[in-house]
C-alpha cells in the first residue's frame, strides 16, 4: 500500500511535534506534514488522507478555529476529503465534532493507547480509500471507494450496496464479491457481506455497525467471521 498522507494542524508546536512522533511510532508508511494555522493548510493546497485537527486552533494571524476549518473542508467538493480526527482539551466539543463527519476525537493530554487504536482504524480506512469496487448497472459504470461501503445485501439476483450516501443496486453474485473483497469484507450471513472496518460490536446472533445498523450473523458463519475480524484488527 502506498504511503498514507497525514496532516497535523495545531497552533502549538510542541503538540504538533508530539502527535507526529506518535504517528511515526505506529510503524505505518506515511508522509506527515505540519500546519500551524488553517490558512497554512489551505494555502498549501495538498491532498491528505488523514487530518489531526485541533478544535481550539488559533493564532495571531488566524481567524479560523478547527471547527470552522473542518466545515470549510467538508464544503469543498473539488478536494479529496480527509479522515478528520479532532484533538481537543475540552470534552464539551465532542458532539460538535461529529456534525462535520469527524472519524473520532482525542482529548488532551493524549492517551497513547487510545491514540494507537484510533490511528490503526483510521489508517485501515485510509488504505481502503485507495481501493475501489467497479459496478456496472444498465449502461452506466461506477467506481465506489470501499471506504464508502458499510455492507452489501443480496436481494434475489441483485446486490444492494449500502453506502454512506445511499444505496445502489446492481446485478452481481454475492459469492463473486466475497472472493474479490476477502480480507476486508466478510460474509456474516447468506444475505450480508460486511465491511470489517465498520464493525462496532458483535455477539453470536448479530453484528452492530458504526452507523448503528444491526445485521444477523448466521450460526454457520459466526466462527469464520470472528477469525476474519481478529485477523483484520491485527
N, C-alpha and C positions, 0 to 999 in steps of 0.2 A: 504494500500500500504506500502511496506517495505521502510525503510529509504533511502533517496537519498544520495549517496556518493559524496561529494563535495571536490575538491582540490582548494586551493588558493595559487598561485605561484607568489611571488613578492619579490624582494630583500630588500624592505623597510618594516621593522617590523611593523611600525605604520599603513601602508596601509593594510598589511595583517590583522592586528587586526581589522581595521575599516571595511573591507569587511566581515570578519567573523561576526562582530556584526550586520551588515546589513542583512546578511543571516539569522541569528537567529531571527531577528525581523519579518521575513516573516511568522512565525508560521507553517513552514513545517517541518515534521520529517526528520532530516538529520544527517549525520556524516560529520564533517568538519575537514580537515587536512591541515596544513600549510607547505609550502615549500619555502625556500629562494633562491634556485637555480634549474636550470634544472637537474643538476646532482643529487641533493637530490631527485627530483621527480622520476627519472628513477631508482635510487638505491633502493627506497622503493618498486618498482615493484607492486604497488597496483592498482586495478581497480577503476576507478572513473566514475560516471555518468555525472558529470559537472565539468568543469575546468575554473576558473577565472585566466587569464594569462596576466601578464604584458609584453607588447611588448618590452619595453626597459629593459628587465631583464638583470641584470649584477651583478657582484660581484667579489671580489679579487680572488676567486677560480673557477670562472665560465668562460667558453669560448663560451657559447651558449646564444643567446638572445631569446626572446619569440617567434619570428617568426621562427627561426631555430628549436626551440623546437617543435613547432606545426607541422612543416614539418616532423620532425622525428617521431612524434606520428602518423601522417597520413600515414607514410610509414611502420608502424609496423602492419602487418596483423594479427599477433597472439595475439593482445591485444584488450580488449574492447575499442572502440573508444568513448571518452567522448565528450559531447557537449562543445564546446570552446567558451567562452566569453572573448574577449580581453579587457584589461584595458590599456589605453594609455593617455599620456599627450599631444599627437600631432595628430591632425586630418589628417595629411598627410599619416598616416599609414592605414587609414580606408579601402581603396580599396585593399591593400595587404592582409588584414585580411580575405577577402572573398576568396582569392586564395587558402587558406588552409581549406576551409569549415567551417569558423567560424560562429557561430549562430548569434552573434551580437557583438557590441563593446560598451564600456563605456569610456567617456572622463573624465580625472581628471581635476578639482575636480569633484567627482561623484555626479550627481543629484540623490537624494534619490527616487524621484518619478519615474524617468526613470529606476533606478535600480529595484524597486519593479515590474514594468511592465515587464521588460526583464526577471527577475528572475521567475516570475509567468509563463510566456510562456515556458521558458526553463525547469522548474520543471514539467510542464504538459507533455512536450515532453519526459523528462527523465522517467516519470511514464509510458508513453506509451511504452517506450523501453522495459519494463518488461512484456508487453502484446504482444501476437503474434496471427497471423492468420494461421491456418493449411490449406493447399491446397493440393489437390490430382489431378494430371494430368497424364494420362497414367498409368504406373506402378510406378510413382515417387511421393513421398510425400515431401512437402517442408514447412518449418516454416518461416514465414515472420514477423519480428517485425512490429507492427503497426506504429511505428515511421518512417518506411521506405516508407510508402504508402501515396501518395498525394491524390489519389481518385480512385474509381473503376467505370468502364464503362460497361454498358450492351450492348452486341453485339450478337443479336439473342439469342442463348441458352448459350452463353459463357459470362464470365466476364473477362474484361481486367483490370488487376491490374497495375495502373500507379505508379511506384516506383522511388526512387532516382537513381537507377542503371538500369532502363529499364522497359519493360512491360512484364508481364506474363499473359498468357491466360489459362483459365481452365473452365470446366463446373460447373456451380453453379447457384442458383437463387438469384437475387438481393433482393427479399423480405426476404429470409433467412439471408443474410448478414446484411440487415438493422436492423433486430431484434437482431442478435448476437452482433452487434457493436454499438448499440444505446447508446447515451450519448457522444460518441467520434466521431462518424461519423453521417452524416445527409444526407438524400435523398433530393436533391435540384431539381431533375428532374427525370422523369421515367428512364432516362438513366444514371444518375450520383449519386454516393454516395461519399460524400466529407469528408475528414479528417478535422475536425474543427480547429485543431491547425495550419493548413497551410492556413487558410483563411486570406488574406491580407486586402481586402475590398470588398464591395458588393453594389449593388443597386437592383432595382426591376426586372431587366432583366438578370443580370449576376453576378457571383462571380469571383473575381480575387484571384488566389492562390499566395503564396510567391515565387513560381518558375516562375511566370509571365503568367501561363496559365489562360484562361478565359473560364468559363463554364456557360451554360444557366441555369437560375432559372425559373422553372415553376411558373406561377402566382398562381397556386393552392398549391404550396409548399412554397411560399415565407414567409407567416406568421409563419408557423411551423419552418422554417429554422431560422428566426430571434429569435424566442423564444429559440430554441435549442442552438443557438450560444451565446446568452446572458447568458443562464444557464452555458454553458461551460466556459465562460470567468470569471465567479464569482470565 
